[in-house]
Amino acid sequence: MDNKNDDLDYNKIGNITSDFIKVSDQIKITCKKIIEKKFSKFPIIIMSKENTNLGTLLIDQNEILGNEWKYFASYAEVLNKKKIISNLSVFQDKYKNPEEFCCLLTKIDINSKIIFIPYPED
């Protein structure tokens, strides 16, 4: 299980973080609306350079401050049905406070990883 190839290296984390900061305000609003409208208590943002069928396109490339990634809105129950999240209850137990953290599913080439990234402080 401890395969280092699954880990994101510092370069990739830096790229993800610097792009995420550009769009974080819009993403935070979207995640809040997913919760308020009772779609799910567990919003997930998919971050990819290509189109994906895992969520609804929220922010396209170069839409906000020259962002390099596409951002798609989804939530845990949908990704569970699509077999991306295998154990929904374990995932929900590990889910971090959505007021402070964004749950990102990063898709880099053929690799994907779920990470929790803190929203920048105002």
A tleap script that builds the chain and sets N, CA, C and O, in Angstrom:
source leaprc.protein.ff14SB
mol = sequence {
  NMET ASP ASN LYS ASN ASP ASP LEU ASP TYR
  ASN LYS ILE GLY ASN ILE THR SER ASP PHE
  ILE LYS VAL SER ASP GLN ILE LYS ILE THR
  CYS LYS LYS ILE ILE GLU LYS LYS PHE SER
  LYS PHE PRO ILE ILE ILE MET SER LYS GLU
  ASN THR ASN LEU GLY THR LEU LEU ILE ASP
  GLN ASN GLU ILE LEU GLY ASN GLU TRP LYS
  TYR PHE ALA SER TYR ALA GLU VAL LEU ASN
  LYS LYS LYS ILE ILE SER ASN LEU SER VAL
  PHE GLN ASP LYS TYR LYS ASN PRO GLU GLU
  PHE CYS CYS LEU LEU THR LYS ILE ASP ILE
  ASN SER LYS ILE ILE PHE ILE PRO TYR PRO
  GLU CASP
}
set mol.1.N position { 0.819 -1.206 0.000 }
set mol.1.CA position { 0.000 0.000 0.000 }
set mol.1.C position { 0.862 1.270 0.000 }
set mol.1.O position { 0.432 2.297 -0.525 }
set mol.2.N position { 2.059 1.219 0.573 }
set mol.2.CA position { 2.915 2.396 0.677 }
set mol.2.C position { 3.738 2.579 -0.590 }
set mol.2.O position { 4.967 2.552 -0.539 }
set mol.3.N position { 3.084 2.761 -1.704 }
set mol.3.CA position { 3.776 2.952 -2.957 }
set mol.3.C position { 4.049 4.436 -3.143 }
set mol.3.O position { 3.120 5.228 -3.298 }
set mol.4.N position { 5.316 4.809 -3.129 }
set mol.4.CA position { 5.692 6.224 -3.234 }
set mol.4.C position { 5.289 6.825 -4.578 }
set mol.4.O position { 5.172 8.046 -4.687 }
set mol.5.N position { 5.076 6.006 -5.594 }
set mol.5.CA position { 4.678 6.515 -6.894 }
set mol.5.C position { 3.290 7.153 -6.850 }
set mol.5.O position { 2.954 7.970 -7.707 }
set mol.6.N position { 2.485 6.783 -5.855 }
set mol.6.CA position { 1.149 7.368 -5.732 }
set mol.6.C position { 1.182 8.771 -5.148 }
set mol.6.O position { 0.233 9.538 -5.310 }
set mol.7.N position { 2.272 9.106 -4.468 }
set mol.7.CA position { 2.353 10.401 -3.807 }
set mol.7.C position { 2.612 11.511 -4.820 }
set mol.7.O position { 3.285 11.309 -5.831 }
set mol.8.N position { 2.071 12.668 -4.532 }
set mol.8.CA position { 2.339 13.835 -5.356 }
set mol.8.C position { 3.663 14.426 -4.911 }
set mol.8.O position { 3.888 14.604 -3.714 }
set mol.9.N position { 4.549 14.735 -5.857 }
set mol.9.CA position { 5.815 15.337 -5.460 }
set mol.9.C position { 5.601 16.826 -5.170 }
set mol.9.O position { 4.555 17.395 -5.486 }
set mol.10.N position { 6.615 17.437 -4.565 }
set mol.10.CA position { 6.491 18.834 -4.146 }
set mol.10.C position { 6.233 19.770 -5.321 }
set mol.10.O position { 5.528 20.769 -5.178 }
set mol.11.N position { 6.804 19.447 -6.487 }
set mol.11.CA position { 6.570 20.254 -7.683 }
set mol.11.C position { 5.096 20.274 -8.051 }
set mol.11.O position { 4.526 21.336 -8.303 }
set mol.12.N position { 4.480 19.092 -8.081 }
set mol.12.CA position { 3.064 18.995 -8.445 }
set mol.12.C position { 2.188 19.675 -7.404 }
set mol.12.O position { 1.219 20.351 -7.751 }
set mol.13.N position { 2.523 19.500 -6.125 }
set mol.13.CA position { 1.759 20.158 -5.061 }
set mol.13.C position { 1.857 21.678 -5.214 }
set mol.13.O position { 0.867 22.387 -5.035 }
set mol.14.N position { 3.035 22.168 -5.541 }
set mol.14.CA position { 3.217 23.608 -5.761 }
set mol.14.C position { 2.386 24.111 -6.922 }
set mol.14.O position { 1.777 25.177 -6.830 }
set mol.15.N position { 2.350 23.357 -8.021 }
set mol.15.CA position { 1.541 23.740 -9.182 }
set mol.15.C position { 0.053 23.740 -8.847 }
set mol.15.O position { -0.681 24.649 -9.236 }
set mol.16.N position { -0.382 22.719 -8.125 }
set mol.16.CA position { -1.786 22.617 -7.725 }
set mol.16.C position { -2.158 23.800 -6.837 }
set mol.16.O position { -3.174 24.459 -7.060 }
set mol.17.N position { -1.331 24.065 -5.834 }
set mol.17.CA position { -1.614 25.134 -4.877 }
set mol.17.C position { -1.642 26.503 -5.549 }
set mol.17.O position { -2.551 27.294 -5.301 }
set mol.18.N position { -0.659 26.788 -6.395 }
set mol.18.CA position { -0.609 28.119 -7.015 }
set mol.18.C position { -1.800 28.341 -7.946 }
set mol.18.O position { -2.283 29.467 -8.066 }
set mol.19.N position { -2.276 27.293 -8.602 }
set mol.19.CA position { -3.448 27.442 -9.463 }
set mol.19.C position { -4.729 27.527 -8.627 }
set mol.19.O position { -5.627 28.313 -8.931 }
set mol.20.N position { -4.804 26.715 -7.579 }
set mol.20.CA position { -5.982 26.688 -6.717 }
set mol.20.C position { -6.247 28.054 -6.081 }
set mol.20.O position { -7.399 28.472 -5.960 }
set mol.21.N position { -5.190 28.743 -5.678 }
set mol.21.CA position { -5.336 30.056 -5.031 }
set mol.21.C position { -6.091 31.025 -5.946 }
set mol.21.O position { -6.869 31.849 -5.466 }
set mol.22.N position { -5.869 30.933 -7.242 }
set mol.22.CA position { -6.520 31.840 -8.202 }
set mol.22.C position { -8.035 31.661 -8.235 }
set mol.22.O position { -8.765 32.620 -8.485 }
set mol.23.N position { -8.507 30.455 -7.987 }
set mol.23.CA position { -9.934 30.140 -8.152 }
set mol.23.C position { -10.627 29.791 -6.832 }
set mol.23.O position { -11.812 29.458 -6.820 }
set mol.24.N position { -9.899 29.867 -5.738 }
set mol.24.CA position { -10.407 29.362 -4.453 }
set mol.24.C position { -11.692 30.051 -3.981 }
set mol.24.O position { -12.548 29.399 -3.383 }
set mol.25.N position { -11.842 31.339 -4.233 }
set mol.25.CA position { -13.064 32.027 -3.791 }
set mol.25.C position { -14.299 31.444 -4.468 }
set mol.25.O position { -15.306 31.180 -3.812 }
set mol.26.N position { -14.219 31.245 -5.782 }
set mol.26.CA position { -15.355 30.690 -6.518 }
set mol.26.C position { -15.623 29.237 -6.099 }
set mol.26.O position { -16.775 28.817 -5.989 }
set mol.27.N position { -14.568 28.496 -5.872 }
set mol.27.CA position { -14.728 27.099 -5.461 }
set mol.27.C position { -15.371 27.015 -4.080 }
set mol.27.O position { -16.244 26.178 -3.850 }
set mol.28.N position { -14.949 27.863 -3.178 }
set mol.28.CA position { -15.521 27.852 -1.826 }
set mol.28.C position { -17.019 28.164 -1.873 }
set mol.28.O position { -17.806 27.535 -1.166 }
set mol.29.N position { -17.409 29.124 -2.698 }
set mol.29.CA position { -18.826 29.466 -2.850 }
set mol.29.C position { -19.599 28.277 -3.402 }
set mol.29.O position { -20.689 27.963 -2.924 }
set mol.30.N position { -19.042 27.621 -4.399 }
set mol.30.CA position { -19.702 26.462 -5.006 }
set mol.30.C position { -19.876 25.338 -3.991 }
set mol.30.O position { -20.954 24.751 -3.895 }
set mol.31.N position { -18.832 25.037 -3.238 }
set mol.31.CA position { -18.920 23.966 -2.237 }
set mol.31.C position { -19.966 24.303 -1.177 }
set mol.31.O position { -20.709 23.430 -0.728 }
set mol.32.N position { -20.016 25.565 -0.785 }
set mol.32.CA position { -21.009 26.003 0.192 }
set mol.32.C position { -22.425 25.806 -0.347 }
set mol.32.O position { -23.321 25.383 0.383 }
set mol.33.N position { -22.620 26.116 -1.634 }
set mol.33.CA position { -23.947 25.952 -2.251 }
set mol.33.C position { -24.335 24.477 -2.367 }
set mol.33.O position { -25.503 24.129 -2.193 }
set mol.34.N position { -23.370 23.618 -2.659 }
set mol.34.CA position { -23.654 22.175 -2.727 }
set mol.34.C position { -24.198 21.697 -1.385 }
set mol.34.O position { -25.129 20.893 -1.332 }
set mol.35.N position { -23.605 22.202 -0.299 }
set mol.35.CA position { -24.043 21.817 1.053 }
set mol.35.C position { -25.385 22.475 1.380 }
set mol.35.O position { -26.299 21.802 1.856 }
set mol.36.N position { -25.517 23.789 1.130 }
set mol.36.CA position { -26.747 24.518 1.463 }
set mol.36.C position { -27.962 23.966 0.727 }
set mol.36.O position { -29.052 23.889 1.293 }
set mol.37.N position { -27.775 23.585 -0.531 }
set mol.37.CA position { -28.899 23.070 -1.323 }
set mol.37.C position { -29.120 21.573 -1.096 }
set mol.37.O position { -29.934 20.934 -1.763 }
set mol.38.N position { -28.367 21.038 -0.136 }
set mol.38.CA position { -28.519 19.651 0.322 }
set mol.38.C position { -28.279 18.600 -0.763 }
set mol.38.O position { -28.863 17.517 -0.732 }
set mol.39.N position { -27.405 18.936 -1.730 }
set mol.39.CA position { -26.971 17.908 -2.677 }
set mol.39.C position { -26.103 16.897 -1.938 }
set mol.39.O position { -26.219 15.687 -2.134 }
set mol.40.N position { -25.223 17.430 -1.075 }
set mol.40.CA position { -24.307 16.580 -0.314 }
set mol.40.C position { -23.630 17.413 0.764 }
set mol.40.O position { -23.513 18.633 0.644 }
set mol.41.N position { -23.189 16.740 1.815 }
set mol.41.CA position { -22.362 17.387 2.838 }
set mol.41.C position { -20.880 17.235 2.495 }
set mol.41.O position { -20.011 17.699 3.233 }
set mol.42.N position { -20.602 16.569 1.351 }
set mol.42.CA position { -19.235 16.222 1.001 }
set mol.42.C position { -18.890 16.624 -0.436 }
set mol.42.O position { -18.692 15.762 -1.292 }
set mol.43.N position { -18.818 17.957 -0.704 }
set mol.43.CA position { -18.464 18.398 -2.052 }
set mol.43.C position { -17.014 18.023 -2.388 }
set mol.43.O position { -16.133 18.012 -1.528 }
set mol.44.N position { -16.809 17.723 -3.653 }
set mol.44.CA position { -15.475 17.398 -4.153 }
set mol.44.C position { -15.278 18.172 -5.452 }
set mol.44.O position { -16.160 18.202 -6.310 }
set mol.45.N position { -14.113 18.795 -5.582 }
set mol.45.CA position { -13.761 19.511 -6.799 }
set mol.45.C position { -12.719 18.672 -7.537 }
set mol.45.O position { -11.689 18.296 -6.976 }
set mol.46.N position { -13.008 18.391 -8.800 }
set mol.46.CA position { -12.067 17.644 -9.625 }
set mol.46.C position { -11.219 18.660 -10.381 }
set mol.46.O position { -11.739 19.570 -11.027 }
set mol.47.N position { -9.911 18.486 -10.287 }
set mol.47.CA position { -8.947 19.397 -10.899 }
set mol.47.C position { -8.201 18.608 -11.968 }
set mol.47.O position { -7.498 17.646 -11.661 }
set mol.48.N position { -8.358 19.020 -13.220 }
set mol.48.CA position { -7.779 18.253 -14.317 }
set mol.48.C position { -7.405 19.199 -15.458 }
set mol.48.O position { -7.973 20.284 -15.585 }
set mol.49.N position { -6.457 18.785 -16.277 }
set mol.49.CA position { -6.115 19.584 -17.460 }
set mol.49.C position { -6.983 19.182 -18.648 }
set mol.49.O position { -7.036 19.890 -19.653 }
set mol.50.N position { -7.665 18.041 -18.529 }
set mol.50.CA position { -8.550 17.571 -19.598 }
set mol.50.C position { -9.993 17.537 -19.102 }
set mol.50.O position { -10.255 17.620 -17.902 }
set mol.51.N position { -10.916 17.414 -20.041 }
set mol.51.CA position { -12.321 17.248 -19.664 }
set mol.51.C position { -12.515 15.896 -18.999 }
set mol.51.O position { -11.794 14.938 -19.278 }
set mol.52.N position { -13.498 15.835 -18.118 }
set mol.52.CA position { -13.798 14.597 -17.417 }
set mol.52.C position { -15.309 14.475 -17.260 }
set mol.52.O position { -16.028 15.475 -17.253 }
set mol.53.N position { -15.775 13.253 -17.137 }
set mol.53.CA position { -17.212 13.031 -16.943 }
set mol.53.C position { -17.544 12.803 -15.463 }
set mol.53.O position { -18.610 12.283 -15.136 }
set mol.54.N position { -16.632 13.192 -14.580 }
set mol.54.CA position { -16.835 12.977 -13.150 }
set mol.54.C position { -17.594 14.107 -12.463 }
set mol.54.O position { -18.026 13.955 -11.320 }
set mol.55.N position { -17.759 15.222 -13.137 }
set mol.55.CA position { -18.445 16.351 -12.514 }
set mol.55.C position { -18.880 17.362 -13.562 }
set mol.55.O position { -18.725 17.136 -14.763 }
set mol.56.N position { -19.424 18.478 -13.095 }
set mol.56.CA position { -19.894 19.555 -13.950 }
set mol.56.C position { -18.814 20.626 -14.030 }
set mol.56.O position { -18.286 21.057 -13.005 }
set mol.57.N position { -18.483 21.057 -15.253 }
set mol.57.CA position { -17.456 22.072 -15.418 }
set mol.57.C position { -17.840 23.338 -14.649 }
set mol.57.O position { -18.913 23.906 -14.853 }
set mol.58.N position { -16.960 23.756 -13.782 }
set mol.58.CA position { -17.176 24.936 -12.952 }
set mol.58.C position { -16.319 26.095 -13.459 }
set mol.58.O position { -16.817 27.203 -13.661 }
set mol.59.N position { -15.040 25.834 -13.659 }
set mol.59.CA position { -14.107 26.859 -14.114 }
set mol.59.C position { -13.232 26.242 -15.205 }
set mol.59.O position { -12.588 25.215 -14.988 }
set mol.60.N position { -13.215 26.869 -16.365 }
set mol.60.CA position { -12.402 26.367 -17.468 }
set mol.60.C position { -10.986 26.949 -17.380 }
set mol.60.O position { -10.733 27.874 -16.608 }
set mol.61.N position { -10.083 26.403 -18.167 }
set mol.61.CA position { -8.716 26.926 -18.202 }
set mol.61.C position { -8.737 28.378 -18.657 }
set mol.61.O position { -9.539 28.767 -19.506 }
set mol.62.N position { -7.838 29.174 -18.074 }
set mol.62.CA position { -7.690 30.598 -18.407 }
set mol.62.C position { -8.952 31.418 -18.179 }
set mol.62.O position { -9.136 32.458 -18.811 }
set mol.63.N position { -9.811 30.967 -17.292 }
set mol.63.CA position { -11.044 31.702 -17.021 }
set mol.63.C position { -10.850 32.740 -15.913 }
set mol.63.O position { -11.457 33.809 -15.952 }
set mol.64.N position { -10.013 32.429 -14.936 }
set mol.64.CA position { -9.793 33.333 -13.801 }
set mol.64.C position { -8.295 33.489 -13.570 }
set mol.64.O position { -7.608 32.531 -13.215 }
set mol.65.N position { -7.801 34.696 -13.772 }
set mol.65.CA position { -6.398 35.024 -13.509 }
set mol.65.C position { -5.413 34.075 -14.189 }
set mol.65.O position { -4.338 33.806 -13.653 }
set mol.66.N position { -5.776 33.571 -15.361 }
set mol.66.CA position { -4.876 32.693 -16.112 }
set mol.66.C position { -4.697 31.307 -15.516 }
set mol.66.O position { -3.641 30.695 -15.675 }
set mol.67.N position { -5.725 30.804 -14.827 }
set mol.67.CA position { -5.619 29.459 -14.245 }
set mol.67.C position { -5.314 28.432 -15.334 }
set mol.67.O position { -5.828 28.526 -16.449 }
set mol.68.N position { -4.473 27.450 -15.002 }
set mol.68.CA position { -4.033 26.446 -15.972 }
set mol.68.C position { -4.882 25.180 -15.954 }
set mol.68.O position { -4.802 24.375 -16.882 }
set mol.69.N position { -5.692 24.992 -14.916 }
set mol.69.CA position { -6.447 23.753 -14.732 }
set mol.69.C position { -7.929 23.990 -14.956 }
set mol.69.O position { -8.413 25.118 -14.860 }
set mol.70.N position { -8.639 22.918 -15.253 }
set mol.70.CA position { -10.098 22.931 -15.292 }
set mol.70.C position { -10.587 22.422 -13.946 }
set mol.70.O position { -9.968 21.544 -13.344 }
set mol.71.N position { -11.699 22.975 -13.474 }
set mol.71.CA position { -12.270 22.572 -12.190 }
set mol.71.C position { -13.714 22.125 -12.408 }
set mol.71.O position { -14.515 22.835 -13.017 }
set mol.72.N position { -14.024 20.958 -11.908 }
set mol.72.CA position { -15.344 20.362 -12.054 }
set mol.72.C position { -15.930 20.139 -10.672 }
set mol.72.O position { -15.225 19.704 -9.762 }
set mol.73.N position { -17.221 20.435 -10.502 }
set mol.73.CA position { -17.889 20.250 -9.210 }
set mol.73.C position { -18.566 18.885 -9.171 }
set mol.73.O position { -19.213 18.463 -10.129 }
set mol.74.N position { -18.402 18.216 -8.049 }
set mol.74.CA position { -19.063 16.932 -7.823 }
set mol.74.C position { -19.201 16.749 -6.314 }
set mol.74.O position { -18.971 17.678 -5.539 }
set mol.75.N position { -19.579 15.547 -5.916 }
set mol.75.CA position { -19.626 15.245 -4.486 }
set mol.75.C position { -19.472 13.751 -4.267 }
set mol.75.O position { -19.557 12.950 -5.197 }
set mol.76.N position { -19.243 13.401 -3.004 }
set mol.76.CA position { -18.822 12.045 -2.648 }
set mol.76.C position { -19.772 10.962 -3.139 }
set mol.76.O position { -19.323 9.931 -3.640 }
set mol.77.N position { -21.060 11.176 -3.006 }
set mol.77.CA position { -22.024 10.143 -3.375 }
set mol.77.C position { -21.951 9.807 -4.872 }
set mol.77.O position { -22.091 8.646 -5.258 }
set mol.78.N position { -21.733 10.825 -5.709 }
set mol.78.CA position { -21.605 10.607 -7.150 }
set mol.78.C position { -20.334 9.809 -7.451 }
set mol.78.O position { -20.357 8.859 -8.232 }
set mol.79.N position { -19.231 10.208 -6.823 }
set mol.79.CA position { -17.972 9.511 -7.074 }
set mol.79.C position { -17.972 8.101 -6.498 }
set mol.79.O position { -17.242 7.232 -6.976 }
set mol.80.N position { -18.775 7.876 -5.490 }
set mol.80.CA position { -18.946 6.531 -4.962 }
set mol.80.C position { -19.679 5.658 -5.974 }
set mol.80.O position { -19.292 4.512 -6.203 }
set mol.81.N position { -20.733 6.196 -6.577 }
set mol.81.CA position { -21.478 5.448 -7.594 }
set mol.81.C position { -20.615 5.132 -8.811 }
set mol.81.O position { -20.797 4.102 -9.460 }
set mol.82.N position { -19.665 6.034 -9.118 }
set mol.82.CA position { -18.781 5.827 -10.268 }
set mol.82.C position { -17.535 5.025 -9.891 }
set mol.82.O position { -16.615 4.887 -10.696 }
set mol.83.N position { -17.508 4.498 -8.665 }
set mol.83.CA position { -16.427 3.628 -8.182 }
set mol.83.C position { -15.080 4.340 -8.024 }
set mol.83.O position { -14.034 3.693 -8.006 }
set mol.84.N position { -15.107 5.673 -7.910 }
set mol.84.CA position { -13.881 6.423 -7.640 }
set mol.84.C position { -13.585 6.367 -6.141 }
set mol.84.O position { -12.432 6.233 -5.731 }
set mol.85.N position { -14.636 6.472 -5.333 }
set mol.85.CA position { -14.537 6.314 -3.883 }
set mol.85.C position { -15.134 4.955 -3.561 }
set mol.85.O position { -16.321 4.720 -3.787 }
set mol.86.N position { -14.306 4.059 -3.033 }
set mol.86.CA position { -14.780 2.686 -2.822 }
set mol.86.C position { -15.592 2.525 -1.542 }
set mol.86.O position { -16.576 1.785 -1.523 }
set mol.87.N position { -15.191 3.209 -0.473 }
set mol.87.CA position { -15.895 3.065 0.804 }
set mol.87.C position { -16.375 4.442 1.253 }
set mol.87.O position { -15.602 5.235 1.791 }
set mol.88.N position { -17.649 4.715 1.027 }
set mol.88.CA position { -18.200 6.041 1.299 }
set mol.88.C position { -18.124 6.417 2.771 }
set mol.88.O position { -17.792 7.558 3.091 }
set mol.89.N position { -18.418 5.498 3.666 }
set mol.89.CA position { -18.418 5.843 5.098 }
set mol.89.C position { -17.002 6.150 5.598 }
set mol.89.O position { -16.829 7.047 6.423 }
set mol.90.N position { -16.001 5.432 5.122 }
set mol.90.CA position { -14.612 5.731 5.508 }
set mol.90.C position { -14.221 7.106 4.977 }
set mol.90.O position { -13.595 7.897 5.682 }
set mol.91.N position { -14.594 7.385 3.729 }
set mol.91.CA position { -14.298 8.692 3.147 }
set mol.91.C position { -14.963 9.807 3.959 }
set mol.91.O position { -14.325 10.813 4.269 }
set mol.92.N position { -16.224 9.634 4.299 }
set mol.92.CA position { -16.946 10.652 5.059 }
set mol.92.C position { -16.311 10.874 6.429 }
set mol.92.O position { -16.272 12.005 6.913 }
set mol.93.N position { -15.816 9.817 7.055 }
set mol.93.CA position { -15.146 9.955 8.348 }
set mol.93.C position { -13.858 10.774 8.241 }
set mol.93.O position { -13.493 11.486 9.176 }
set mol.94.N position { -13.180 10.671 7.116 }
set mol.94.CA position { -11.904 11.375 6.922 }
set mol.94.C position { -12.079 12.770 6.333 }
set mol.94.O position { -11.123 13.543 6.267 }
set mol.95.N position { -13.294 13.092 5.905 }
set mol.95.CA position { -13.553 14.376 5.251 }
set mol.95.C position { -13.292 15.522 6.221 }
set mol.95.O position { -13.727 15.481 7.372 }
set mol.96.N position { -12.581 16.544 5.753 }
set mol.96.CA position { -12.237 17.675 6.619 }
set mol.96.C position { -13.286 18.781 6.519 }
set mol.96.O position { -14.075 18.820 5.575 }
set mol.97.N position { -13.284 19.663 7.492 }
set mol.97.CA position { -14.232 20.777 7.578 }
set mol.97.C position { -14.286 21.561 6.262 }
set mol.97.O position { -13.291 22.174 5.875 }
set mol.98.N position { -15.438 21.551 5.565 }
set mol.98.CA position { -15.534 22.219 4.263 }
set mol.98.C position { -15.493 23.747 4.340 }
set mol.98.O position { -15.378 24.412 3.311 }
set mol.99.N position { -15.584 24.301 5.536 }
set mol.99.CA position { -15.417 25.752 5.694 }
set mol.99.C position { -13.934 26.125 5.586 }
set mol.99.O position { -13.597 27.242 5.193 }
set mol.100.N position { -13.058 25.190 5.936 }
set mol.100.CA position { -11.622 25.464 5.975 }
set mol.100.C position { -10.842 24.789 4.851 }
set mol.100.O position { -9.804 25.295 4.424 }
set mol.101.N position { -11.342 23.640 4.367 }
set mol.101.CA position { -10.604 22.851 3.384 }
set mol.101.C position { -11.458 22.545 2.163 }
set mol.101.O position { -12.672 22.363 2.256 }
set mol.102.N position { -10.792 22.492 1.020 }
set mol.102.CA position { -11.428 22.024 -0.201 }
set mol.102.C position { -10.961 20.595 -0.447 }
set mol.102.O position { -9.769 20.302 -0.364 }
set mol.103.N position { -11.891 19.722 -0.744 }
set mol.103.CA position { -11.561 18.356 -1.117 }
set mol.103.C position { -11.343 18.350 -2.623 }
set mol.103.O position { -12.274 18.571 -3.397 }
set mol.104.N position { -10.098 18.095 -3.032 }
set mol.104.CA position { -9.730 18.105 -4.443 }
set mol.104.C position { -9.398 16.698 -4.912 }
set mol.104.O position { -8.623 15.987 -4.272 }
set mol.105.N position { -9.978 16.310 -6.008 }
set mol.105.CA position { -9.553 15.100 -6.705 }
set mol.105.C position { -8.687 15.589 -7.852 }
set mol.105.O position { -9.189 16.136 -8.833 }
set mol.106.N position { -7.382 15.387 -7.721 }
set mol.106.CA position { -6.466 15.845 -8.758 }
set mol.106.C position { -6.241 14.731 -9.767 }
set mol.106.O position { -5.984 13.584 -9.401 }
set mol.107.N position { -6.341 15.083 -11.029 }
set mol.107.CA position { -6.071 14.128 -12.103 }
set mol.107.C position { -4.871 14.650 -12.880 }
set mol.107.O position { -4.958 15.636 -13.611 }
set mol.108.N position { -3.744 13.959 -12.700 }
set mol.108.CA position { -2.512 14.336 -13.390 }
set mol.108.C position { -2.117 13.151 -14.263 }
set mol.108.O position { -1.755 12.087 -13.761 }
set mol.109.N position { -2.192 13.349 -15.569 }
set mol.109.CA position { -1.949 12.273 -16.526 }
set mol.109.C position { -2.898 11.113 -16.220 }
set mol.109.O position { -4.116 11.287 -16.261 }
set mol.110.N position { -2.357 9.941 -15.915 }
set mol.110.CA position { -3.228 8.798 -15.608 }
set mol.110.C position { -3.387 8.598 -14.106 }
set mol.110.O position { -4.079 7.680 -13.667 }
set mol.111.N position { -2.750 9.454 -13.325 }
set mol.111.CA position { -2.808 9.331 -11.866 }
set mol.111.C position { -3.872 10.261 -11.290 }
set mol.111.O position { -4.124 11.345 -11.815 }
set mol.112.N position { -4.482 9.814 -10.210 }
set mol.112.CA position { -5.425 10.680 -9.512 }
set mol.112.C position { -5.246 10.483 -8.013 }
set mol.112.O position { -4.843 9.416 -7.550 }
set mol.113.N position { -5.556 11.541 -7.267 }
set mol.113.CA position { -5.390 11.496 -5.824 }
set mol.113.C position { -6.356 12.492 -5.204 }
set mol.113.O position { -6.554 13.587 -5.730 }
set mol.114.N position { -6.956 12.110 -4.087 }
set mol.114.CA position { -7.811 13.026 -3.339 }
set mol.114.C position { -6.960 13.678 -2.254 }
set mol.114.O position { -6.314 13.002 -1.453 }
set mol.115.N position { -6.977 15.008 -2.250 }
set mol.115.CA position { -6.239 15.763 -1.235 }
set mol.115.C position { -7.190 16.809 -0.628 }
set mol.115.O position { -8.184 17.197 -1.243 }
set mol.116.N position { -6.867 17.242 0.562 }
set mol.116.CA position { -7.583 18.343 1.201 }
set mol.116.C position { -6.625 19.524 1.254 }
set mol.116.O position { -5.538 19.440 1.826 }
set mol.117.N position { -7.046 20.613 0.653 }
set mol.117.CA position { -6.194 21.800 0.578 }
set mol.117.C position { -6.905 22.933 1.320 }
set mol.117.O position { -8.087 23.187 1.088 }
set mol.118.N position { -6.182 23.611 2.209 }
set mol.118.CA position { -6.836 24.707 2.947 }
set mol.118.C position { -7.131 25.889 2.040 }
set mol.118.O position { -6.346 26.226 1.153 }
set mol.119.N position { -8.285 26.512 2.282 }
set mol.119.CA position { -8.597 27.743 1.558 }
set mol.119.C position { -7.666 28.836 2.083 }
set mol.119.O position { -7.354 28.865 3.274 }
set mol.120.N position { -7.218 29.742 1.194 }
set mol.120.CA position { -6.398 30.855 1.677 }
set mol.120.C position { -7.198 31.697 2.661 }
set mol.120.O position { -8.408 31.868 2.516 }
set mol.121.N position { -6.506 32.213 3.656 }
set mol.121.CA position { -7.185 33.078 4.629 }
set mol.121.C position { -7.420 34.436 3.994 }
set mol.121.O position { -6.598 34.928 3.222 }
set mol.122.N position { -8.552 35.033 4.329 }
set mol.122.CA position { -8.911 36.334 3.723 }
set mol.122.C position { -7.985 37.435 4.123 }
set mol.122.O position { -8.160 38.575 3.694 }
savepdb mol mol.pdb
quit
